[in-house]
C-alpha cells in the first residue's frame, strides 16, 4: 500500500504552464480578482490530469498563457489569450518554440474563488472550455513533434470541446468561412488536406532539430526539406491557417539555424521561404552565412 501511494505522488501531471493575467487596460484599482484568477488557472492547468499517460517530471510540457483583460464588469470578462509552448531539443539545453498563437475572442464569466473543473461530457464554462481546448492543442502539437501524427487523440479531445461549444453564444467557436476560429484550427489539424503540416512538424523537430547536435549538416538538410513540404500545401490551400501558425513560432529560429555552421543552398532556401511565408520576408532576407 505504501509503495502504491509513493507511485501516485511521484508521478507528475502533463502540463507545466505559467499563467499571467494582465488587467492594465481596465484600470481596476482592486487587483485581487485578477490575481486570484491567475492562481486558480495555474492550479487548474498544472494539477489536473489531462491524459491517461504517466508523465515523469522532466516530460511535462512547458507553455505560457498570457491573458490580457480588455473589459471587466461584475463577473464578466473580455480578453485575448496568447498561447506559447515549447519542447526541449535532444542533447542540448535549448527549448524550441512549437506553438505561438493569439486568440482575440476570449470572453467569459468568473466569480472569485469559484472552482474550475473540466467535465469532458458537458460545456459548463467558457473559461474552462477555452483553457482545456488549448491544453489539448498544446499536447497534440507536442506529440506531433515526437511521433508522426502522434497528436491525434488530443486533437479529437479538443474537437469534442468545439462540438460542445457550438450551442453557446460565446465567440471563437463557430465554423465561419475565412475566420481563424478554434473550430478551424483543430479541424485543419485533423484534416488530411493539411497533412504536410504535420509531416513537417515531425520531420523538422524529431529528424532535424534533434540531430543537429550530433550531425549539424544532416539536421539542416532535413529541416530544409521539411520546409519544402509547405510548397505542396500552399498549392492546395494558398492561405492555409496552419502555415501562419508554424512560421509565427519558427521564423527567427529558422533564420538562426541557416545563418551558422555547414552551408546549404541559401538561394533556394530563401526562394522557398518567400513563397510559403512571404509575411516573414524581412527575416528571410537576413539569412546569411
ZAFIRO-255167 format. One record per residue: residue number from 1; x, y, z of N, C-alpha, C in turn. Coordinates in pm, whole numbers, plus 50000, padded with zeros to 5 digits. Layout:
NUM, X, Y, Z, X, Y, Z, X, Y, Z
...
***
This chain:
1, 50082, 49880, 50000, 50000, 50000, 50000, 50086, 50126, 50000
2, 50192, 50125, 50085, 50280, 50240, 50090, 50350, 50260, 49955
3, 50385, 50148, 49891, 50451, 50157, 49761, 50359, 50220, 49658
4, 50232, 50180, 49657, 50136, 50235, 49562, 50116, 50384, 49584
5, 50107, 50424, 49710, 50089, 50566, 49738, 50211, 50644, 49692
6, 50329, 50585, 49710, 50450, 50651, 49665, 50449, 50674, 49515
7, 50399, 50575, 49441, 50390, 50589, 49295, 50296, 50702, 49257
8, 50185, 50712, 49328, 50088, 50816, 49297, 50148, 50955, 49315
9, 50225, 50974, 49420, 50274, 51107, 49450, 50403, 51143, 49377
10, 50470, 51045, 49314, 50594, 51078, 49244, 50573, 51095, 49094
11, 50458, 51060, 49043, 50432, 51084, 48902, 50379, 51226, 48884
12, 50414, 51289, 48773, 50378, 51428, 48751, 50259, 51439, 48656
13, 50193, 51553, 48663, 50090, 51583, 48565, 50157, 51623, 48434
14, 50077, 51647, 48332, 50132, 51665, 48198, 50186, 51806, 48173
15, 50124, 51907, 48237, 50150, 52044, 48198, 50235, 52120, 48299
16, 50321, 52205, 48245, 50397, 52300, 48325, 50377, 52437, 48261
17, 50268, 52502, 48298, 50224, 52625, 48230, 50233, 52744, 48326
18, 50294, 52849, 48279, 50297, 52975, 48354, 50182, 53062, 48303
19, 50092, 53100, 48391, 49975, 53181, 48355, 49996, 53324, 48404
20, 49972, 53419, 48316, 49981, 53561, 48352, 49851, 53629, 48312
21, 49789, 53699, 48407, 49667, 53776, 48379, 49703, 53924, 48391
22, 49689, 53997, 48281, 49720, 54139, 48278, 49590, 54220, 48270
23, 49571, 54310, 48366, 49447, 54388, 48372, 49472, 54537, 48353
24, 49589, 54575, 48297, 49624, 54717, 48285, 49522, 54796, 48205
25, 49459, 54732, 48107, 49368, 54806, 48019, 49235, 54842, 48083
26, 49199, 54777, 48192, 49067, 54804, 48252, 49073, 54907, 48365
27, 49194, 54944, 48407, 49207, 55048, 48508, 49142, 55014, 48641
28, 49141, 54889, 48677, 49080, 54845, 48802, 49180, 54860, 48916
29, 49143, 54938, 49018, 49236, 54961, 49129, 49250, 54838, 49218
30, 49142, 54762, 49234, 49148, 54641, 49315, 49188, 54523, 49224
31, 49309, 54476, 49243, 49364, 54372, 49156, 49339, 54230, 49209
32, 49271, 54217, 49321, 49260, 54087, 49387, 49198, 53980, 49298
33, 49091, 54014, 49228, 49022, 53912, 49149, 49111, 53863, 49034
34, 49193, 53950, 48979, 49281, 53910, 48868, 49393, 53819, 48918
35, 49444, 53848, 49037, 49548, 53762, 49096, 49489, 53626, 49134
36, 49366, 53628, 49185, 49301, 53501, 49219, 49276, 53418, 49094
37, 49230, 53484, 48988, 49208, 53415, 48860, 49338, 53354, 48810
38, 49446, 53428, 48819, 49576, 53380, 48773, 49619, 53254, 48849
39, 49605, 53258, 48982, 49643, 53141, 49063, 49552, 53023, 49037
40, 49422, 53051, 49024, 49325, 52943, 49002, 49349, 52873, 48869
41, 49378, 52951, 48765, 49405, 52892, 48635, 49534, 52812, 48636
42, 49635, 52863, 48703, 49762, 52790, 48713, 49741, 52655, 48781
43, 49668, 52654, 48891, 49640, 52528, 48961, 49555, 52435, 48875
44, 49455, 52491, 48810, 49366, 52411, 48726, 49444, 52341, 48615
45, 49529, 52415, 48546, 49603, 52357, 48433, 49708, 52257, 48480
46, 49786, 52297, 48579, 49903, 52219, 48616, 49875, 52104, 48712
47, 49760, 52106, 48779, 49729, 52000, 48874, 49621, 51904, 48824
48, 49561, 51936, 48709, 49462, 51845, 48651, 49532, 51733, 48575
49, 49466, 51619, 48566, 49516, 51506, 48488, 49445, 51508, 48354
50, 49519, 51537, 48247, 49460, 51559, 48116, 49462, 51436, 48026
51, 49547, 51339, 48056, 49560, 51221, 47970, 49571, 51096, 48058
52, 49574, 50982, 47992, 49594, 50855, 48063, 49741, 50818, 48073
53, 49827, 50898, 48012, 49970, 50869, 48015, 50031, 50903, 48150
54, 50137, 50832, 48183, 50214, 50864, 48304, 50334, 50948, 48261
55, 50340, 51071, 48310, 50448, 51162, 48277, 50548, 51171, 48392
56, 50676, 51168, 48358, 50779, 51200, 48456, 50790, 51352, 48466
57, 50851, 51398, 48573, 50863, 51542, 48595, 50929, 51612, 48476
58, 51035, 51551, 48421, 51107, 51616, 48312, 51037, 51603, 48177
59, 50924, 51532, 48173, 50848, 51517, 48049, 50733, 51617, 48038
60, 50710, 51692, 48143, 50598, 51786, 48140, 50616, 51888, 48028
61, 50505, 51928, 47968, 50510, 52019, 47853, 50513, 52163, 47903
62, 50615, 52235, 47862, 50631, 52375, 47904, 50551, 52467, 47814
63, 50478, 52559, 47876, 50397, 52653, 47800, 50371, 52778, 47883
64, 50323, 52880, 47815, 50282, 53005, 47880, 50148, 53049, 47824
65, 50066, 53103, 47910, 49939, 53162, 47867, 49931, 53303, 47924
66, 49919, 53401, 47833, 49909, 53541, 47871, 49766, 53589, 47843
67, 49695, 53620, 47948, 49557, 53668, 47933, 49556, 53818, 47955
68, 49517, 53893, 47853, 49507, 54038, 47864, 49359, 54075, 47871
69, 49315, 54122, 47987, 49175, 54160, 48006, 49154, 54298, 47946
70, 49058, 54309, 47855, 49030, 54436, 47789, 48907, 54505, 47844
71, 48813, 54425, 47899, 48695, 54481, 47965, 48656, 54391, 48081
72, 48611, 54456, 48189, 48571, 54379, 48307, 48458, 54452, 48378
73, 48352, 54378, 48407, 48240, 54433, 48483, 48169, 54320, 48556
74, 48157, 54333, 48689, 48095, 54231, 48772, 48170, 54099, 48754
75, 48105, 53997, 48696, 48174, 53869, 48675, 48201, 53843, 48527
76, 48194, 53946, 48444, 48211, 53929, 48301, 48345, 53987, 48255
77, 48416, 53907, 48177, 48548, 53945, 48128, 48551, 53937, 47976
78, 48615, 54035, 47915, 48653, 54025, 47775, 48805, 54033, 47770
79, 48865, 53944, 47692, 49011, 53934, 47695, 49064, 53877, 47565
80, 49195, 53879, 47550, 49261, 53799, 47448, 49361, 53707, 47517
81, 49395, 53601, 47447, 49479, 53496, 47506, 49595, 53464, 47412
82, 49716, 53484, 47461, 49836, 53446, 47386, 49886, 53314, 47442
83, 49899, 53214, 47356, 49941, 53080, 47398, 50076, 53048, 47333
84, 50171, 53009, 47414, 50302, 52971, 47364, 50344, 52840, 47428
85, 50402, 52750, 47348, 50453, 52625, 47405, 50587, 52594, 47342
86, 50664, 52509, 47410, 50796, 52473, 47362, 50828, 52330, 47403
87, 50936, 52277, 47347, 50982, 52145, 47387, 51134, 52141, 47377
88, 51199, 52057, 47457, 51345, 52052, 47455, 51397, 51986, 47328
89, 51518, 52024, 47290, 51587, 51964, 47176, 51690, 51866, 47230
90, 51693, 51746, 47176, 51780, 51639, 47225, 51927, 51682, 47230
91, 51993, 51641, 47337, 52136, 51662, 47357, 52177, 51809, 47361
92, 52082, 51896, 47399, 52111, 52039, 47414, 52034, 52091, 47535
93, 52063, 52213, 47571, 51985, 52282, 47675, 51882, 52376, 47612
94, 51864, 52364, 47482, 51779, 52456, 47406, 51633, 52411, 47406
95, 51542, 52507, 47422, 51398, 52482, 47411, 51350, 52547, 47282
96, 51287, 52470, 47196, 51237, 52523, 47070, 51088, 52555, 47080
97, 51050, 52671, 47028, 50909, 52710, 47026, 50831, 52617, 46933
98, 50717, 52570, 46978, 50631, 52481, 46900, 50504, 52553, 46856
99, 50448, 52635, 46943, 50320, 52699, 46916, 50325, 52840, 46971
100, 50281, 52935, 46890, 50274, 53075, 46931, 50151, 53135, 46865
101, 50046, 53152, 46943, 49917, 53185, 46883, 49838, 53280, 46972
102, 49773, 53378, 46910, 49691, 53473, 46983, 49544, 53455, 46948
103, 49463, 53433, 47049, 49318, 53417, 47036, 49254, 53547, 47085
104, 49190, 53620, 46993, 49133, 53750, 47028, 48989, 53744, 47077
105, 48930, 53624, 47080, 48788, 53610, 47114, 48771, 53531, 47243
106, 48815, 53587, 47352, 48813, 53515, 47479, 48728, 53593, 47580
107, 48598, 53568, 47578, 48508, 53629, 47675, 48454, 53521, 47768
108, 48440, 53552, 47896, 48399, 53450, 47992, 48342, 53515, 48118
109, 48277, 53432, 48196, 48228, 53473, 48328, 48310, 53401, 48435
110, 48340, 53475, 48541, 48418, 53417, 48650, 48391, 53493, 48779
111, 48360, 53420, 48884, 48346, 53477, 49017, 48464, 53432, 49102
112, 48516, 53524, 49178, 48637, 53493, 49256, 48616, 53370, 49343
113, 48715, 53281, 49338, 48721, 53157, 49415, 48627, 53047, 49365
114, 48558, 53070, 49253, 48475, 52960, 49203, 48564, 52846, 49156
115, 48526, 52722, 49179, 48609, 52609, 49137, 48613, 52596, 48985
116, 48729, 52563, 48931, 48745, 52541, 48789, 48761, 52392, 48767
117, 48661, 52332, 48703, 48659, 52188, 48684, 48624, 52158, 48539
118, 48704, 52076, 48475, 48675, 52037, 48336, 48598, 51907, 48334
119, 48481, 51910, 48270, 48399, 51792, 48252, 48395, 51761, 48102
120, 48456, 51651, 48058, 48460, 51621, 47915, 48324, 51591, 47854
121, 48224, 51573, 47938, 48091, 51538, 47887, 47995, 51655, 47878
122, 48039, 51774, 47921, 47950, 51890, 47913, 48031, 52018, 47906
123, 47968, 52122, 47853, 48033, 52253, 47841, 47968, 52346, 47941
124, 48033, 52365, 48055, 47973, 52439, 48166, 48030, 52579, 48184
125, 48145, 52606, 48125, 48212, 52733, 48145, 48299, 52764, 48025
126, 48286, 52884, 47968, 48371, 52918, 47854, 48516, 52936, 47898
127, 48537, 52983, 48020, 48673, 52995, 48072, 48740, 52858, 48075
128, 48675, 52762, 48134, 48729, 52626, 48142, 48740, 52565, 48002
129, 48639, 52585, 47920, 48637, 52526, 47786, 48752, 52574, 47700
130, 48777, 52704, 47698, 48884, 52759, 47615, 49021, 52710, 47665
131, 49041, 52714, 47796, 49170, 52672, 47851, 49193, 52523, 47825
132, 49093, 52440, 47847, 49107, 52296, 47822, 49134, 52270, 47675
133, 49066, 52343, 47588, 49088, 52329, 47444, 49236, 52352, 47410
134, 49294, 52461, 47461, 49434, 52490, 47428, 49530, 52395, 47497
135, 49495, 52342, 47611, 49578, 52238, 47673, 49590, 52119, 47577
136, 49477, 52077, 47520, 49481, 51963, 47429, 49550, 51997, 47297
137, 49536, 52120, 47249, 49610, 52160, 47129, 49760, 52156, 47156
138, 49802, 52207, 47271, 49944, 52205, 47308, 49995, 52062, 47318
139, 49919, 51975, 47385, 49960, 51835, 47398, 49967, 51766, 47262
140, 49873, 51798, 47175, 49873, 51738, 47042, 49994, 51781, 46960
141, 50022, 51910, 46960, 50136, 51960, 46884, 50267, 51906, 46940
142, 50278, 51899, 47072, 50398, 51843, 47133, 50416, 51698, 47089
143, 50309, 51622, 47091, 50317, 51481, 47049, 50352, 51468, 46902
144, 50303, 51559, 46819, 50335, 51556, 46676, 50483, 51576, 46650
145, 50554, 51643, 46740, 50696, 51667, 46718, 50781, 51545, 46757
146, 50722, 51450, 46828, 50795, 51331, 46870, 50755, 51206, 46792
147, 50635, 51203, 46738, 50587, 51087, 46662, 50498, 51137, 46549
148, 50511, 51076, 46433, 50432, 51119, 46318, 50283, 51103, 46349
149, 50210, 51213, 46342, 50068, 51218, 46373, 50039, 51168, 46515
150, 50132, 51193, 46604, 50116, 51148, 46742, 50010, 51223, 46821
151, 49964, 51335, 46770, 49870, 51418, 46846, 49723, 51390, 46822
152, 49691, 51288, 46742, 49551, 51265, 46703, 49455, 51261, 46822
153, 49488, 51183, 46924, 49393, 51166, 47035, 49366, 51298, 47106
154, 49467, 51385, 47115, 49449, 51512, 47183, 49369, 51610, 47098
155, 49392, 51609, 46967, 49312, 51695, 46879, 49165, 51654, 46882
156, 49139, 51525, 46893, 48999, 51481, 46899, 48932, 51527, 47029
157, 49009, 51530, 47137, 48954, 51581, 47263, 48927, 51731, 47252
158, 49015, 51803, 47184, 48991, 51946, 47160, 48870, 51966, 47070
159, 48858, 51880, 46970, 48743, 51889, 46879, 48613, 51861, 46952
160, 48616, 51773, 47049, 48497, 51745, 47129, 48451, 51869, 47204
161, 48546, 51947, 47254, 48512, 52071, 47322, 48447, 52169, 47224
162, 48502, 52176, 47103, 48443, 52263, 47000, 48299, 52223, 46971
163, 48274, 52094, 46958, 48139, 52045, 46930, 48043, 52084, 47042
164, 48086, 52068, 47166, 48001, 52104, 47280, 47974, 52254, 47285
165, 48069, 52335, 47240, 48056, 52481, 47249, 47967, 52539, 47139
166, 47932, 52459, 47039, 47857, 52512, 46924, 47723, 52572, 46964
167, 47662, 52518, 47069, 47531, 52568, 47108, 47534, 52689, 47198
168, 47653, 52741, 47226, 47665, 52857, 47314, 47674, 52985, 47232
169, 47667, 53099, 47302, 47679, 53228, 47234, 47820, 53286, 47243
170, 47913, 53209, 47295, 48049, 53260, 47309, 48120, 53261, 47173
171, 48197, 53365, 47149, 48265, 53380, 47020, 48388, 53292, 47012
172, 48431, 53267, 46889, 48554, 53194, 46865, 48539, 53046, 46838
173, 48416, 52995, 46853, 48395, 52851, 46837, 48329, 52813, 46704
174, 48268, 52909, 46638, 48184, 52878, 46523, 48265, 52842, 46400
175, 48201, 52769, 46310, 48258, 52740, 46180, 48223, 52856, 46088
176, 48319, 52943, 46062, 48296, 53061, 45980, 48401, 53066, 45870
177, 48356, 53069, 45747, 48447, 53068, 45634, 48542, 53188, 45638
178, 48671, 53159, 45630, 48769, 53267, 45628, 48809, 53319, 45764
179, 48743, 53274, 45870, 48774, 53320, 46004, 48863, 53218, 46074
180, 48964, 53266, 46145, 49057, 53177, 46213, 49005, 53150, 46354
181, 48913, 53059, 46362, 48848, 53026, 46488, 48908, 52899, 46547
182, 48865, 52867, 46670, 48910, 52742, 46732, 48859, 52623, 46653
183, 48742, 52637, 46595, 48690, 52530, 46509, 48788, 52504, 46395
184, 48829, 52611, 46326, 48915, 52593, 46209, 49050, 52535, 46248
185, 49107, 52580, 46358, 49239, 52533, 46398, 49242, 52381, 46416
186, 49152, 52328, 46498, 49155, 52184, 46524, 49103, 52105, 46404
187, 49010, 52161, 46330, 48960, 52094, 46210, 49073, 52077, 46108
188, 49154, 52180, 46091, 49267, 52170, 45999, 49371, 52070, 46047
189, 49396, 52068, 46176, 49496, 51975, 46230, 49456, 51830, 46206
190, 49328, 51802, 46206, 49279, 51665, 46186, 49250, 51631, 46040
191, 49256, 51732, 45952, 49218, 51711, 45813, 49336, 51660, 45730
192, 49310, 51563, 45646, 49412, 51511, 45556, 49455, 51615, 45453
193, 49373, 51718, 45436, 49406, 51826, 45344, 49534, 51896, 45385
194, 49562, 51898, 45515, 49677, 51971, 45568, 49784, 51876, 45621
195, 49792, 51755, 45564, 49881, 51652, 45616, 50029, 51695, 45612
196, 50065, 51778, 45514, 50206, 51821, 45504, 50250, 51899, 45628
197, 50157, 51972, 45688, 50192, 52047, 45809, 50240, 51953, 45918
198, 50167, 51845, 45940, 50201, 51755, 46048, 50325, 51672, 46015
199, 50345, 51638, 45890, 50468, 51571, 45850, 50587, 51664, 45873
200, 50569, 51791, 45836, 50676, 51889, 45856, 50707, 51908, 46004
201, 50604, 51909, 46088, 50626, 51924, 46233, 50714, 51810, 46286
202, 50686, 51689, 46243, 50765, 51574, 46288, 50906, 51577, 46231
203, 50918, 51595, 46100, 51050, 51594, 46038, 51138, 51707, 46090
204, 51081, 51826, 46100, 51156, 51943, 46145, 51214, 51920, 46284
205, 51132, 51868, 46376, 51176, 51854, 46515, 51253, 51724, 46540
206, 51192, 51611, 46509, 51250, 51482, 46550, 51367, 51442, 46460
207, 51353, 51465, 46330, 51459, 51424, 46238, 51558, 51535, 46206
208, 51517, 51660, 46238, 51603, 51773, 46209, 51668, 51832, 46333
209, 51591, 51905, 46412, 51647, 51970, 46531, 51715, 51871, 46625
210, 51652, 51756, 46646, 51703, 51661, 46745, 51835, 51596, 46704
211, 51874, 51609, 46577, 52003, 51551, 46535, 52108, 51658, 46509
212, 52072, 51787, 46522, 52167, 51894, 46492, 52293, 51885, 46577
213, 52275, 51852, 46705, 52391, 51849, 46796, 52491, 51742, 46754
214, 52443, 51631, 46699, 52531, 51520, 46660, 52576, 51529, 46514
215, 52488, 51582, 46430, 52521, 51592, 46287, 52455, 51716, 46230
216, 52527, 51827, 46239, 52470, 51957, 46200, 52429, 51961, 46054
217, 52511, 51905, 45968, 52483, 51909, 45825, 52355, 51832, 45791
218, 52344, 51709, 45843, 52225, 51627, 45817, 52100, 51694, 45874
219, 52111, 51745, 45996, 51997, 51811, 46058, 51946, 51927, 45975
220, 52039, 52007, 45924, 51999, 52123, 45842, 51931, 52078, 45712
221, 51984, 51975, 45650, 51925, 51927, 45526, 51782, 51878, 45548
222, 51761, 51808, 45659, 51627, 51758, 45690, 51532, 51874, 45719
223, 51578, 51974, 45793, 51494, 52090, 45823, 51458, 52163, 45693
224, 51556, 52183, 45606, 51528, 52249, 45478, 51426, 52169, 45397
225, 51439, 52036, 45400, 51343, 51950, 45329, 51204, 51960, 45388
226, 51195, 51969, 45520, 51064, 51979, 45584, 50995, 52110, 45547
227, 51074, 52217, 45529, 51016, 52346, 45490, 50962, 52341, 45347
228, 51024, 52259, 45263, 50975, 52247, 45125, 50838, 52180, 45118
229, 50802, 52104, 45220, 50670, 52040, 45222, 50557, 52142, 45214
230, 50583, 52263, 45265, 50479, 52365, 45265, 50445, 52413, 45124
231, 50537, 52393, 45030, 50506, 52433, 44892, 50390, 52351, 44838
232, 50389, 52223, 44868, 50278, 52137, 44825, 50148, 52183, 44889
233, 50156, 52219, 45017, 50036, 52261, 45089, 49979, 52392, 45035
234, 50065, 52489, 45005, 50011, 52617, 44959, 49953, 52607, 44818
235, 49998, 52507, 44741, 49937, 52489, 44609, 49793, 52441, 44624
236, 49768, 52364, 44731, 49634, 52314, 44758, 49550, 52418, 44834
237, 49611, 52482, 44932, 49543, 52583, 45013, 49635, 52704, 45030
238, 49627, 52801, 44939, 49723, 52912, 44936, 49734, 52991, 45066
239, 49625, 53007, 45138, 49629, 53087, 45260, 49607, 53001, 45384
240, 49669, 52885, 45385, 49647, 52789, 45494, 49681, 52851, 45630
241, 49585, 52844, 45719, 49596, 52892, 45855, 49719, 52832, 45925
242, 49741, 52703, 45907, 49847, 52634, 45979, 49986, 52679, 45937
243, 50001, 52724, 45813, 50132, 52774, 45771, 50169, 52897, 45853
244, 50072, 52985, 45872, 50097, 53105, 45953, 50135, 53067, 46096
245, 50064, 52971, 46156, 50095, 52933, 46293, 50235, 52871, 46303
246, 50276, 52795, 46201, 50409, 52735, 46204, 50517, 52842, 46204
247, 50508, 52936, 46113, 50615, 53035, 46100, 50607, 53143, 46208
248, 50491, 53163, 46267, 50485, 53253, 46383, 50573, 53200, 46496
249, 50581, 53069, 46507, 50664, 53008, 46611, 50809, 52992, 46567
250, 50833, 52976, 46438, 50963, 52927, 46391, 51050, 53026, 46313
251, 50999, 53139, 46274, 51071, 53226, 46180, 51211, 53263, 46228
252, 51224, 53314, 46348, 51355, 53357, 46397, 51449, 53238, 46416
253, 51393, 53126, 46459, 51475, 53006, 46476, 51532, 52960, 46342
254, 51450, 52961, 46238, 51495, 52921, 46105, 51609, 53012, 46058
255, 51593, 53141, 46080, 51699, 53234, 46043, 51829, 53199, 46114
256, 51821, 53171, 46243, 51941, 53139, 46321, 52005, 53007, 46276
257, 51922, 52907, 46247, 51975, 52776, 46206, 52057, 52787, 46079
258, 52005, 52862, 45981, 52070, 52864, 45850, 52170, 52978, 45833
259, 52195, 53053, 45940, 52295, 53159, 45934, 52424, 53116, 46003
260, 52436, 52987, 46033, 52554, 52940, 46105, 52586, 52796, 46063
261, 52714, 52760, 46070, 52754, 52621, 46052, 52760, 52577, 45907
262, 52747, 52445, 45882, 52760, 52391, 45746, 52664, 52458, 45648
263, 52713, 52482, 45528, 52635, 52555, 45430, 52527, 52468, 45367
264, 52416, 52534, 45334, 52314, 52473, 45248, 52292, 52571, 45134
265, 52209, 52534, 45039, 52181, 52623, 44926, 52087, 52733, 44974
266, 52147, 52845, 45017, 52070, 52955, 45076, 51978, 53020, 44974
267, 52021, 53027, 44849, 51938, 53090, 44746, 51806, 53014, 44731
268, 51815, 52882, 44716, 51693, 52803, 44702, 51610, 52806, 44829
269, 51678, 52803, 44944, 51607, 52807, 45072, 51525, 52935, 45083
270, 51587, 53048, 45052, 51515, 53176, 45061, 51399, 53183, 44962
271, 51421, 53131, 44843, 51313, 53130, 44743, 51194, 53051, 44796
272, 51222, 52936, 44855, 51116, 52854, 44911, 51044, 52926, 45025
273, 51121, 52983, 45116, 51061, 53050, 45231, 50978, 53171, 45189
274, 51024, 53244, 45089, 50947, 53361, 45043, 50820, 53320, 44970
275, 50818, 53200, 44914, 50695, 53151, 44852, 50594, 53106, 44957
276, 50640, 53033, 45059, 50546, 52975, 45154, 50513, 53070, 45270
277, 50605, 53163, 45302, 50581, 53254, 45414, 50632, 53394, 45382
278, 50572, 53458, 45281, 50619, 53592, 45242, 50601, 53697, 45350
279, 50513, 53669, 45446, 50489, 53765, 45555, 50610, 53777, 45647
280, 50709, 53689, 45631, 50833, 53698, 45709, 50953, 53723, 45618
281, 50930, 53789, 45506, 51038, 53809, 45408, 51154, 53889, 45466
282, 51126, 53982, 45556, 51234, 54062, 45615, 51329, 53974, 45696
283, 51276, 53869, 45759, 51361, 53776, 45835, 51438, 53686, 45740
284, 51373, 53639, 45634, 51443, 53552, 45540, 51558, 53626, 45472
285, 51541, 53754, 45449, 51647, 53831, 45385, 51771, 53844, 45473
286, 51756, 53818, 45603, 51868, 53829, 45695, 51945, 53697, 45708
287, 51899, 53592, 45641, 51972, 53463, 45647, 52101, 53478, 45567
288, 52214, 53463, 45636, 52344, 53471, 45573, 52437, 53369, 45635
289, 52545, 53339, 45570, 52647, 53252, 45630, 52784, 53298, 45585
***
